[in-house]
C-alpha cells in the first residue's frame, strides 16, 4: 500500500517559536539582521524533510488583518503585543524560502493557519493520508484522530514529540478528543484573549467535564454546582459558549486538498543559495545544498535573473506549477492588469521610439542579457517605458557587431544629459551599455538605491517592491528560462513574445515605483544624500568595476601548491598527536576525537542531532587546551584560504580583459558601507600572514604602472571623537598621539611613555568594543579577565571619556523618541525595536543606534572621497584608475609619470571629504608592485 504522508506546517507558530528560542542569544549577521527566526524555521523544516520523508507538504500562514473570529468577538487576540520587528523582517524571507524549497505557501483571507490546516488535514485523511500537523500550538489537539497527529518539533536537544489520540487523552486528562475545545472554552486562553469562565482553570475544567461531558451540559446542570462556581457558570454561560466557539478550529474553510499541488518536489537550489548567501547562512547552505553548491561563485554567467536587479539582494522565488493554486490571495499581475507592451523590431518602429524618447524628460530603461555578469554577458534586448502601463522592447541580434549598431541608434537618448534615466540597479545596465560603446549619461534615478536609503534593513529587489507597494506580482524569470541547472535556457532562447512582455513589465513597474519612492525619500529627507553621494557613486562604481584589477594566476597556482603542502603537514601533525586517523573535515569525527578520545572538556550543549559542536567559535574558545585543537584550526584556515580564494580567484579572471571585475554593492549593508562579491575582495584576510600572502597576486596592469593603497587611519575612532565632541578624545587626535596608547595611559593611570604593549592591546580592544556598546561580559571574554575587572575597566573608561558616554546615552534616548538615527550627512536607519518590551531585543537596537552614525559617517566619507577623486582623474585625463574599495581603503592602478600628482589629489580628497571637522583626518599611503607591498 502506498505510504502517503502529508505534513502541514503552522508557519507563524514555528517562526515565533524559533525567534523566542534564541531570545537570550540572538543570531545577528554582519548586516545587523536578527536571523534567529529564519534559522530556527529552516532547521525545523529541513530536519522534518530529511528525517520524516514526507510525500506531501505545505506551509500555512495567517493572513494580514483580522479573521472571521474578530467579526463576532472584536477583542479576539487584542491583548497580544505588537509583532516583534525581527519577526516582521523574518517574514520577508521565510515565505520565499518555503517556495524555493518548492513547497506551497497557503494563506486564506479571513481564516487563520489552524483553520486551513484543519480543513486540509480532514480532507486528506479521507483520501487515505497520514497527516502530521507541525506546530507547538496546543489548540491543534482537537484535530487529532487515528490518522492525524500533532508533530511538535524538539527544542534544546529534545526529541520531536508526535502526539496521537492516546497521548492527547492522557495529557489533557479527558475521555474523548472532542473535549479539547470544551477545556479551552471553560478555562479560556489569555494568549488569544479568549475569556472562558472566571475561576475555572485546567484542573477544574477537567473535573467538570468528567462529570458532565461538555460545556453545554455543564451550563445545563449549573444548579447542581455550588458556591462561586455555580454563580460564575450561570453568569458567564454565554461567555463560555463564545469561548468554545472561538477555540474551535474551522474545518470547512474555503480550500480543497489537491494531492498534485502538495507533492514534495525537488528544491530550487539556485534560489535557496541566493537567499542563504544574502542571510549569510553558510552552515545551513552546506547542510542543505551540499558543499558543491556553496562557496566562492565560479567565473561564469550562472543563473539568469532579471538583470536590472541587484545580484546581491535576495530573490522572491515562485513555485512553478501548471496552474495557480485556487487558495492564493489574488494580486495584480500581468494577466489581470491592462497594459500595452510593444515589440519594436523594425527600423521604422525603432525610429518612432527614438523620436518619442527624445521628447520625454525621463525614461525607464532596462536590459535583458544572457547572464548576470555584465562583463561577460551578451545583450539580448532593451526595454523602455515613459508612461504607466506602456512599454517598448527592442531585441538585438546575436551578432555582436549588429547588436552594437542597434544600440548605437539609441545614443541620442541614452547619452542625452537632459533625460533622466530611471532604473532598478541601473549600474548593471550602465555597465552593459559601456561594453556596447554607449555612456549612459544624465541624471539617474535608481529605485533599488532609493528604497535602500529609506529602508536599509529591508529588501530592495523589484518584485519585492512591487508586491509591497503596488500590490503587483511580477512574472518570475523562471517562467521564461526555467530553474537553475544544465537545462536552464538563455534569454535568447525564449519566445520573443514572452521576452517582450517580461522586459516591458520590468521597465513599466520600475517607472511605477518612482512616485512611491519620491514620496518616501522626501518624507525621510534623503534627496540630498542621494543627489550628492549615492547617485554620482553609481558612475564611479561602474567605471571601477569596468576597469577591474589584474591578478597573477601563476602566483596563485604556486601558492595553492604551497598551501596543499601545509595542509598535509597539519594533517600528519593532527594524526600523530591524536593517535588515530580520522576525517578532519567531519565535525562528528572531530568531536569524537577531541571530547571522547582526548578528553578535552566540552562546555556547551550538543547539537540537535546529539553531536558535539566543533565550529570555529567553539574551537577558538578551546585554543591552547590541546595541540590537536590548534592544529585543526590551522588546518581549517589553510583549507579555506586554498578553496575560497587561492583556487577560486584564477577561475574568475575575465577572458575578455584578463582581469577580475568585482561587483560592488551599494544597497547591501544597512550602515551605508559598500560590499563586494564575485569575488568578495573585502573578505581577503589581512591580519593573518597566510591570508596576507594572497594580496601579492593583485598587481598593476603593466610595468608602467604601480599599485597605490590609501587607507584612512583609525577613521571610526576619529568620527566618534567628532560626533561625541569628547575633549579627551579630540585632544589625543589633535596632538597626533597613538590613540590606543593615549587611552591606555588614561584608563590605567600611567604616564604615556610607560604604557606597556599589553596595556595598549587591551586599550585597543576597549576602544573598539565599548564604543560599539559591548558590555562587561563581552569585554571580559575578549580580554580574558573577570567580569568585575571588565566592569571596572568600563567605568574607568567612561570617567576619562565622559563626552563619549554622554553621546551614547543621548543617541539612545533620541533613537527611542524618534525611532531612527542619522549619520552626520543625514543617512538614516530605522530602529523599530528600540522600544521593545523585550530587553534583549531593545539592547540590540541600542547597539545599532550607537554604531550606525559612526560606521555610516565613515561610509559616507569614503564614498565622497571616491566621487571627488574619480571626477578629478577625469578632468585631468589621467591614465591612472581607481580599482578597489575595501572598507576604509582605496586601491589605485597608477601610471608612474602621474604618481606624484595622484598622491596629492588622493590625500587631499580623502582628508577633506567632509570639510570643517574638529578632528584631524589622517590618510596613510603605500606604493608597490602588488597589493600587499602597497598596503
Phi, psi and omega in degrees: 000136182296131178275106182250109185239113181255125176248125181243118186258132174276096189304305184296321180298319180289325178294313178298317180301315181294318181300312185280344175294332181253016191297330179270350179214064185298149178266108183248126179274181187293343179269003179085009181273130175282108184261013184304310184297317181293315180301310181298318180297313182295320178299315179299314181298315183290319176302317180297314183294322183278326185266329185260344177051059178294148173268333180222150186199153173201157176239127180255140177236152174290145179281164173288149179084189183279180177232180182299336180293327178293338183292325179252357174209084185303337182278001181303124180061020186289339184267007179286143174295157175300147180301129178304142182299326179297326177287322177302317179293319179301323182288353171283337184257321193298313177302326178292321178296316179301314181291328176292332172288356183067035177251130182293140173261127184245128180207125182238126177304137174081358180232137178284165181300324181292330175294317180296313180295318179300316180296312181295320181298314181293321179293316181293324178301319180295337180264014173089017180268147164268125189246135177240121178265109187271106187191150171269359187282120183296334184301335182293347180303331181293345183264349185297139180212184179304334183238009178236126185234153168271135180240104182259112181302148180290161179221137177054046176087352179287156180287157172299142180248119178251121187248121174254193183302315183302312182293321180296314181298320180290314183295322182270349182057050180235168183270333182212154184301325183302341183280353177303313182289336175290318176300314180295323179294324181282312186275341183075184181209107183295330180297316181265005181060038173269120193289319186065204178248125180307139176086355180251115176255189184303314183295316179295319179300314180296318180299316180294321181290328177297330181269323188244345170091326183202166177301313183299320182287328176296316179297319180296333181251026183302328181296339180278350180276173185234153170055221184298326179298315178299315181299316181292320179297319179291313185288331185245026181298317179297323180294324178293318178296317178298317182296319178297320179295317179296324183279347183281125177283130182279115181262019178233034178290158187285075179207148177236144178280121178237109186304324182297322183286340184253010175302143174275103182263165178301143181287160175268092187298322181297318180293316178298319180300317180298315181293316181297321177295320180298321182272355180067040179269068183295312183294313179299321179298319179293319180294318188271319185263342182089154184299331182289342185264351184237177179103201185292127180298143176285160181275080179206171184297322177072199182291135179270136174231183174292115199274002169283347189275155178291122181289359181263346183268151183293145179279170170247086185297152179233132179294129183268113176223163182288334179218153181285135177302141185283358183254000180282149179294131180289137175225165174293143175206182185295337183278331184248012180241130180296131178204158176232100180250126190249137172273119184251088191232017175232164180300318181295316181296319179295318179298317179296319181295316180299320178298318178297313183295326181292341181269356185263154178276333180211148181220135174274130189227139180211153176241146170248134187222181182268359181190177185267349178266110184293345181272353178233336184291158174252146179288133176257324180183171179232143177236148182225148173214134177235355182214138181304131178087359180237149178201158181226129179244127181247103177286150177238159184289153174287342172288115189296327177294318178292322179299317180295326178295318179296314180298320182299332178299334185266005178305318180300339177265307187290331180260008178281116184286349181271346183262125177286130177261123180256134180202163174252112190057057187293344176301325178298311182293324177298318179293317177302314180297324179299319179291340180256017172084016181238132176261109179295116187242170179089174178300146178239132175244107184260115183292329177295313184288321180294322176293322177301319179295324181283321184224072187296339182269354181264190181261160190227011179291149188299318182293330174292317180297316183291324177291321185285322188248337182245358183055042185232127178260119185280163176291123178289145179300330181295336177296337181262312189249358181082177181281170182299160180124181186293339181269000180292138181277163166270153178302334179291339182271353186276148178308132187300323180297319179293318179297318179303312180297315182296311184293318179293324177300319178303308182294319181297310183291328174298316177299319182292335180285340187301308181298326177298312184287327177297322177295314179297318180297317180294316181299327182263006177055050185247001184299317182294320178299318179294313184294321186272333185240295191293319181294308178295333180294333179305312181291323179300312181292324177301312180293319180298313180294320180298321179294313182069182178222141183280140172234162179253098180301328182297318178298315181294323177297318178294318181292328177299318179294321179295317178295322178300319178296318179295323179295315180295322178296320178294322178301312181296322177297318180295312182297320182295316183278338177275337181076016181200148173271138179204171180277106184293338179277355181264112178303324181297312182290324176300315179299316180296319180293312184292313192259338176262309184282311185269353175061031173293132182299133179251122191250008186235169174289150177284169179288173181299336179268007176086007182271162170287144174272126181234035180288176186302314183298317182295312182293327178296321177296332182267001182305135180092347181277339176202141182300330180292322179298313180298320180292322178295318178299318177295317179301315180296319181298312180296320181296318180292317178302318183293311186283320188278329185240300191296315180279334186277323186301316179300331179288345184260006176289128181286122182295338179284329187241340185074016182233169174262130181242095180285154176258120181262125187265123178272338189240047182242296185282128185295339180282345183106352179291153173278152170230165181226157178206163178053058359266164175276096183279346182281346182261003178296122186301143179236335183280338183260137184300317180295325178287321180301328183302331181299328183294343177295339182285342182269120190226166176293167184291330180199184184289346179274001183235158172227159174269138176237126177249127179240125189231131172293135179268119176048045189296321183292323177293323178294321178292323176301315179299320182294308187281337177273340182058033180285121187297318182296320179292314180299316181300319181296317180289320180296325179287347179078018180285161169293112190295321180294323178291320178296322177297314180300318180300318181288313186291321182268354177067040179237157177300150183306317185285351181255007179294130179277164179296324178293318178297321178294318178300315179297319180296323178297316177298317179298315181303316184274344181267305185297320182293345176252018170090011179293139180266186184296321181297313180296315182294321179298323179293319182292323184266349182070037180237172180289160179296323179297317179296322179295320179295319177298321180295318179296315180297318178296320180299313183287337173294320181283327182241065185292330178296323177295317179298318179297319179299314182298316180296317181292324179297315179294317179300314180296319180297322178295323182285317186267332183086011179199168172231163180227155172276177179302330184258011172096004174296137191239145174224122180284143182232077186290341182262006187295333179251024180298146176288338178280118187297324181292316178299316180295320181292325175298317179295325178296319178296320177296321180299320180286320186287319189299312179300331181284301180297322181294320178293321176299320178296315179299319184297311183289330176295316178298317179300317179300316181297313183293320178294315179302313181295321181294318177300320180295314182297320181279353182055043178290152170275343179293148183223146168281130186237341180212150167229121182228102180058253182256019186238140172243139180241135183235143171262101193257130173288123190308317179296343181263000192304310185294319177296317182297319180300318180296315181296313183299312181297317181297312184291327179286317182293327186250023179302317173245106186286164171064034174278149177286324184274136177288142178256126182251130178243125178256133182235146175221154182231142180194174179274357172207173186295319181296317180295327181279336187289000000 
